C-alpha cells in the first residue's frame, strides 16, 4: 500500500476556508482515483488511492 499523498499543508497555507474547499474540489476533479480528505495528524489535505475489491 502506498503512503498518503499530501496535496496542501494546512499549517503553511494561507488559504481561507472557502478557498480550501475550492481546492479540495479541484484536487478531486484532477485526481478521480484518490479519496481526498483532511488529515488531522499531518494537518494537511491529503489523498489516498482508491482500490477496488474483487
C-alpha positions as CSV (number, residue, x, y, z in Angstrom):
1,X,0.0,0.0,0.0
2,X,1.4,3.4,-1.0
3,X,1.6,6.2,1.5
4,X,-0.9,9.0,1.5
5,X,-0.2,11.9,-0.8
6,X,-0.2,15.4,0.7
7,X,-1.7,18.0,-1.5
8,X,-1.8,21.0,0.8
9,X,0.0,21.6,4.1
10,X,-2.6,23.5,6.1
11,X,0.0,24.8,8.6
12,X,1.9,26.7,6.0
13,X,-1.1,27.6,3.8
14,X,-2.7,31.0,3.8
15,X,-6.0,29.7,2.2
16,X,-9.3,30.7,3.7
17,X,-11.8,28.0,4.4
18,X,-13.7,28.8,1.2
19,X,-10.5,28.7,-0.8
20,X,-9.5,25.4,0.8
21,X,-12.9,23.9,-0.1
22,X,-12.5,25.1,-3.7
23,X,-9.0,23.5,-3.8
24,X,-10.4,20.2,-2.5
25,X,-13.0,20.2,-5.3
26,X,-10.2,20.9,-7.8
27,X,-8.0,18.2,-6.4
28,X,-10.9,15.7,-6.5
29,X,-11.6,16.6,-10.2
30,X,-7.9,16.2,-11.1
31,X,-7.4,13.0,-9.1
32,X,-10.5,10.8,-9.5
33,X,-8.6,7.8,-8.4
34,X,-7.8,9.3,-5.0
35,X,-10.0,9.7,-1.9
36,X,-9.3,13.3,-0.7
37,X,-9.6,14.1,3.0
38,X,-8.4,16.4,5.8
39,X,-5.8,14.6,7.7
40,X,-5.7,15.8,11.3
41,X,-2.5,14.0,12.2
42,X,-0.4,15.8,9.5
43,X,-2.6,18.9,9.3
44,X,-3.0,18.6,5.6
45,X,-5.4,18.0,2.8
46,X,-4.3,14.5,1.7
47,X,-5.3,11.8,-0.7
48,X,-5.3,8.0,-0.6
49,X,-5.5,5.9,-3.7
50,X,-8.9,4.2,-4.0
51,X,-8.8,0.5,-4.5
52,X,-11.4,-1.8,-5.9
53,X,-12.4,-5.0,-4.2
54,X,-12.7,-8.0,-6.4
